[in-house]
């Protein structure tokens, strides 16, 4: 008689779902163009920020999503040599004014030239087979489109802040006086 705690030969197979999208393996290089999609913060294994980008370089992999993994220290304080800080400064076009708040919003609405590389080994440094390989973004190299610094519209004065009502002339601040006609 078979033991009750062991599964029988006709036991059901287990089915697992993959937790996230696994990017394809594409050739290494620094000729790829991407646009920012989203950021994810995972606290396991020391903490990482994953910056997800969509490949927009024409070709076989156009539209595929790839990520750039940035390690985050437990303290949450990034040094000037950290991958995320370097990417932030490139995307923002200058050093941050406040180093305690680095937002991923600086990556939005921009096109970057990036360096891609294939992941060839596992965490345990064993070689991956061809089928197990995938590509990641190693570095952001330059901004190809989109502004790195906020710009003012040429025909409008710089915004001085305040409430939306003040900016639209419906608050306590009187609307600006029209300029006299000099004809």
Backbone torsions as a table, in degrees:
resi	resn	phi	psi	omega
1	UNK	NA	132.1	-178.6
2	UNK	-71.6	150.9	178.8
3	UNK	-69.0	145.7	-176.8
4	UNK	-72.4	-27.9	-174.8
5	UNK	-86.8	-4.3	178.2
6	UNK	-101.0	139.2	178.3
7	UNK	-69.2	146.2	177.4
8	UNK	-79.1	168.8	-178.7
9	UNK	-63.5	-24.5	-179.1
10	UNK	-96.2	20.3	177.6
11	UNK	-64.6	151.9	-179.0
12	UNK	-70.6	148.2	175.2
13	UNK	-76.4	148.3	176.1
14	UNK	-85.7	143.7	179.1
15	UNK	-123.9	130.2	-179.6
16	UNK	-120.4	150.0	176.0
17	UNK	-101.7	142.2	176.3
18	UNK	-76.1	136.5	-172.4
19	UNK	-69.5	-32.9	-178.6
20	UNK	-148.2	174.8	179.0
21	UNK	-67.6	131.9	175.9
22	UNK	-104.6	116.5	-176.6
23	UNK	-65.8	156.4	176.0
24	UNK	-73.3	165.2	174.5
25	UNK	-91.9	119.0	178.7
26	UNK	-120.7	162.2	-178.8
27	UNK	-60.7	143.0	176.0
28	UNK	-62.1	151.8	175.3
29	UNK	161.8	169.2	-179.6
30	UNK	-117.3	26.8	-178.2
31	UNK	-103.1	7.2	-173.8
32	UNK	-88.4	145.7	177.8
33	UNK	-116.6	136.1	-177.6
34	UNK	-138.1	159.2	171.9
35	UNK	-126.3	146.0	-175.3
36	UNK	-69.9	139.3	177.3
37	UNK	-112.4	-57.4	-174.6
38	UNK	-162.9	169.9	175.2
39	UNK	-126.8	145.0	177.0
40	UNK	-130.2	140.9	177.1
41	UNK	-115.8	121.9	178.4
42	UNK	-118.0	132.0	-175.5
43	UNK	-95.6	-3.8	179.9
44	UNK	-77.0	153.7	179.0
45	UNK	57.0	43.8	175.6
46	UNK	92.1	-14.1	177.6
47	UNK	93.7	128.8	178.1
48	UNK	-143.5	151.6	170.1
49	UNK	-109.7	129.7	177.9
50	UNK	-108.2	115.8	175.9
51	UNK	-95.6	115.7	-177.6
52	UNK	-96.4	134.6	-179.3
53	UNK	-130.8	152.6	174.7
54	UNK	-103.1	131.1	178.8
55	UNK	-74.3	126.0	-179.7
56	UNK	-116.8	3.6	175.1
57	UNK	-66.4	127.7	179.4
58	UNK	-58.6	141.5	178.7
59	UNK	143.4	-168.0	-174.3
60	UNK	-59.3	-33.2	-174.4
61	UNK	-104.2	9.7	179.2
62	UNK	-58.4	131.0	-179.1
63	UNK	95.3	-12.7	178.3
64	UNK	-72.8	152.7	-180.0
65	UNK	-104.2	137.3	179.2
66	UNK	-134.1	157.4	179.6
67	UNK	-123.5	159.1	170.5
68	UNK	-117.2	120.0	-178.6
69	UNK	-91.5	129.7	179.6
70	UNK	-123.2	118.2	178.0
71	UNK	-67.2	142.0	178.2
72	UNK	-120.4	129.3	178.0
73	UNK	-68.2	154.2	-179.6
74	UNK	-59.5	-32.3	-179.6
75	UNK	-70.3	-20.2	-177.5
76	UNK	83.1	-2.4	-179.7
77	UNK	-96.4	119.0	-178.1
78	UNK	-90.0	140.6	174.5
79	UNK	-88.5	165.3	-177.8
80	UNK	-67.1	-13.8	177.9
81	UNK	-98.2	-0.4	-178.5
82	UNK	-69.8	151.5	-177.3
83	UNK	-61.0	-43.6	-179.6
84	UNK	-66.0	-43.3	179.7
85	UNK	-61.1	-43.9	179.5
86	UNK	-62.5	-43.0	178.5
87	UNK	-65.6	-40.3	179.1
88	UNK	-60.5	-47.7	-178.3
89	UNK	-62.9	-40.6	177.0
90	UNK	-61.5	-48.3	-176.9
91	UNK	-67.7	-35.4	-177.1
92	UNK	-83.8	-24.2	179.1
93	UNK	84.6	1.4	178.5
94	UNK	-164.5	167.8	175.5
95	UNK	-67.4	150.1	179.7
96	UNK	-69.0	144.4	177.1
97	UNK	-75.2	-34.8	177.0
98	UNK	-119.0	114.8	-177.3
99	UNK	-82.1	-4.8	179.1
100	UNK	-90.0	-3.9	-179.2
101	UNK	-142.9	94.6	177.6
102	UNK	-108.1	106.4	-175.5
103	UNK	-89.9	146.3	175.4
104	UNK	-76.1	-3.0	178.1
105	UNK	-61.7	-22.4	-179.2
106	UNK	-66.4	-16.8	-178.7
107	UNK	-87.5	-14.8	-175.8
108	UNK	-68.9	148.6	174.5
109	UNK	58.9	34.6	177.8
110	UNK	-132.0	152.8	173.4
111	UNK	-113.7	128.9	-177.8
112	UNK	-115.6	147.5	165.5
113	UNK	-92.7	131.6	-173.6
114	UNK	-129.2	161.7	171.9
115	UNK	-103.0	123.2	178.7
116	UNK	-104.2	148.7	173.6
117	UNK	-145.0	151.7	176.6
118	UNK	-85.1	143.9	174.4
119	UNK	-87.2	111.7	-172.9
120	UNK	-100.7	-19.0	-177.6
121	UNK	-129.2	157.3	176.6
122	UNK	-83.1	177.4	176.4
123	UNK	-58.2	-31.8	-179.6
124	UNK	-86.5	9.4	176.6
125	UNK	66.2	27.3	172.2
126	UNK	-94.2	148.1	-177.6
127	UNK	-68.7	141.0	174.9
128	UNK	-89.3	148.4	173.7
129	UNK	-75.7	169.2	177.5
130	UNK	-54.8	-42.4	-177.6
131	UNK	-69.6	-23.2	-178.7
132	UNK	-89.8	-10.6	-176.5
133	UNK	-77.1	151.3	174.5
134	UNK	-150.5	167.0	-178.0
135	UNK	-110.6	149.8	176.8
136	UNK	-132.9	162.9	174.3
137	UNK	-85.6	121.8	-179.0
138	UNK	-86.4	-40.8	-177.7
139	UNK	-151.6	148.0	165.7
140	UNK	-88.7	126.3	-174.6
141	UNK	-99.2	-40.9	179.5
142	UNK	-163.2	161.4	174.7
143	UNK	-91.6	125.5	179.2
144	UNK	-97.8	-29.1	179.5
145	UNK	-152.2	151.3	-176.4
146	UNK	98.6	155.8	-176.0
147	UNK	-89.9	139.9	175.7
148	UNK	-90.8	-18.6	177.1
149	UNK	-129.5	147.4	177.8
150	UNK	-64.3	141.0	179.2
151	UNK	-121.5	154.8	177.2
152	UNK	-95.8	147.1	174.9
153	UNK	-69.1	133.1	-173.4
154	UNK	-58.7	-30.7	-175.9
155	UNK	-94.4	2.3	-179.0
156	UNK	-118.4	144.4	175.8
157	UNK	-70.3	156.9	178.2
158	UNK	-60.2	144.0	179.3
159	UNK	-71.4	135.3	179.3
160	UNK	-102.2	8.6	178.8
161	UNK	85.7	-150.3	-178.0
162	UNK	89.1	-177.1	-178.3
163	UNK	-76.9	165.6	177.7
164	UNK	-62.9	-36.4	179.0
165	UNK	-63.5	-41.4	178.0
166	UNK	-63.3	-41.4	-177.5
167	UNK	-67.8	-30.3	-179.3
168	UNK	-94.5	3.0	176.5
169	UNK	77.6	23.6	-179.9
170	UNK	-113.6	8.0	-178.3
171	UNK	-102.2	-151.0	-179.8
172	UNK	-73.0	-22.2	-178.3
173	UNK	-77.7	127.4	179.1
174	UNK	-69.5	152.2	179.2
175	UNK	-66.7	154.7	-179.4
176	UNK	-64.8	147.3	179.2
177	UNK	-74.5	139.9	177.4
178	UNK	-69.1	147.1	178.5
179	UNK	-72.0	143.8	-180.0
180	UNK	-68.2	149.2	179.1
181	UNK	-76.4	122.2	-176.2
182	UNK	-108.3	46.0	178.7
183	UNK	-102.6	NA	NA
